Amino acid sequence: MSRNKKAKTSNKTNKSGTDSENPEWTKKDFARARPAAEVVPEIVAADRRGRGPQKRPTKKLVSLRLDQDIVEHFRARGPGWQVRINSTLRKAVGLP
């Protein structure tokens, strides 16, 4: 087999079927392990940044029971169905 073919079909498993580059952890490995925030705090902090402050007033999360056909009507028109329901309600009560 040529080197090029070997590189394309590189298989990291050994004869026993386990991944030779990522062996199963032992109890000793688990005992030595440290939290990601301790090892690479800048990466963990960047991942946990969140959305940031809202540019527009935040909406109020409520639980609202609607008839099934109403929900199906709005959902059938694709993403943004909750925004469309909000817009329809605003118009119905005369708000801008």
C-alpha positions, 0 to 999 in steps of 0.5 A, spaced: 500 500 500 502 506 498 503 512 503 498 516 500 492 511 500 495 509 507 494 517 509 487 517 506 484 511 510 488 512 516 484 508 522 486 509 529 483 503 532 488 497 534 487 490 533 482 490 539 478 495 536 479 501 541 482 508 539 489 508 540 490 515 540 484 516 545 484 510 550 479 509 555 480 513 562 482 509 568 480 511 575 487 515 576 486 519 570 479 521 573 482 523 579 487 527 576 482 531 571 481 538 573 475 542 570 475 546 564 474 553 567 481 551 571 485 549 565 483 554 560 479 559 563 479 564 557 475 559 553 470 557 558 469 565 559 468 566 552 463 560 551 459 563 557 458 570 554 451 570 552 447 574 548 448 581 552 443 586 553 437 587 549 437 593 544 429 593 545 425 592 551 425 585 553 418 581 552 415 578 558 415 570 558 408 567 559 404 561 558 398 562 554 393 557 551 391 558 544 386 553 540 390 548 536 387 551 529 390 558 531 397 555 533 397 551 526 395 557 522 401 561 524 406 555 525 404 553 517 407 560 515 414 558 517 419 561 522 417 567 526 410 565 528 410 567 535 412 574 533 406 574 528 401 572 533 404 578 537 403 583 532 396 580 530 394 581 538 397 588 538 393 590 532 387 587 535 388 591 541 390 598 538 397 598 540 402 601 535 
